[in-house]
Amino acid sequence: MAALSHFLNLDLVLTSRVDLTPLITHLDQTIYVLHHQEHEQQFLLVLEINDAGSGIRPHPLSNS
C-alpha cells in the first residue's frame, strides 16, 4: 500500500513592481517571511505558509 505524502511547508516566491509590504502586513500571523527586498525596481518576497502544528519558529522579517 502506498503512503500519502505530507508537506512540512510550502515556499512561495512572489515578484512585483509594487511594494509587497501591505501583503506581509495583511498575512501577518499566517506566514513566515524568508526574504523581502527591492532590487532594480522589482520587489521580491519569499515566504512560507505558517503551519501552527509544525513546531517551526517564525523567521524574522528580512530586508537583506
Backbone hydrogen bonds in HBPLUS format (Angstrom, degrees):
<---DONOR---> <-ACCEPTOR-->    atom                        ^
c    i                          cat <-CA-CA->   ^        H-A-AA   ^      H-
h    n   atom  resd res      DA  || num        DHA   H-A  angle D-A-AA Bond
n    s   type  num  typ     dist DA aas  dist angle  dist       angle   num
A0012-LEU N   A0047-LEU O   2.75 MM  35  5.32 161.3  1.78 156.5 162.6     1
A0047-LEU N   A0012-LEU O   2.93 MM  35  5.32 158.6  1.98 149.7 156.8     2
A0014-LEU N   A0045-LEU O   2.78 MM  31  5.11 171.7  1.78 158.9 161.9     3
A0045-LEU N   A0014-LEU O   2.88 MM  31  5.11 158.9  1.93 155.1 157.7     4
A0016-SER N   A0043-PHE O   3.00 MM  27  5.16 144.0  2.13 141.0 148.1     5
A0043-PHE N   A0016-SER O   2.80 MM  27  5.16 175.4  1.81 159.8 161.2     6
A0023-LEU N   A0020-LEU O   3.04 MM   3  5.34 125.4  2.34 105.7 119.5     7
A0024-ILE N   A0020-LEU O   3.14 MM   4  6.55 155.5  2.20 151.4 158.6     8
A0025-THR N   A0021-THR O   2.93 MM   4  6.21 162.0  1.96 158.3 162.9     9
A0026-HIS N   A0022-PRO O   2.93 MM   4  6.09 156.7  1.99 143.3 149.7    10
A0027-LEU N   A0023-LEU O   2.96 MM   4  6.13 156.6  2.01 151.8 157.3    11
A0028-ASP N   A0025-THR O   3.38 MM   3  4.99 163.4  2.41 100.9 104.1    12
A0030-THR N   A0027-LEU O   2.76 MM   3  5.45 156.9  1.82 137.9 146.0    13
A0050-ASN N   A0030-THR O   2.79 MM  20  4.95 172.5  1.79 131.2 128.5    14
A0032-TYR N   A0048-GLU O   2.86 MM  16  5.10 152.4  1.93 144.5 151.0    15
A0048-GLU N   A0032-TYR O   2.86 MM  16  5.10 153.7  1.93 145.2 154.1    16
A0034-LEU N   A0046-VAL O   2.79 MM  12  5.36 154.6  1.85 145.9 152.1    17
A0035-HIS N   A0046-VAL O   3.13 MM  11  4.95 153.3  2.20 139.8 137.5    18
A0046-VAL N   A0035-HIS O   2.78 MM  11  4.95 164.9  1.80 149.1 150.7    19
A0036-HIS N   A0062-SER O   3.00 MM  26  5.70 125.4  2.31 140.1 153.5    20
A0037-GLN N   A0044-LEU O   3.00 MM   7  5.40 155.9  2.06 147.1 154.6    21
A0044-LEU N   A0037-GLN O   2.80 MM   7  5.40 164.2  1.82 165.7 171.3    22
A0039-HIS N   A0042-GLN O   2.77 MM   3  5.30 162.8  1.80 156.3 161.8    23
A0042-GLN N   A0039-HIS O   3.02 MM   3  5.30 142.7  2.17 108.5 119.5    24
A0054-SER N   A0051-ASP O   2.89 MM   3  5.47 169.7  1.90 126.9 129.9    25
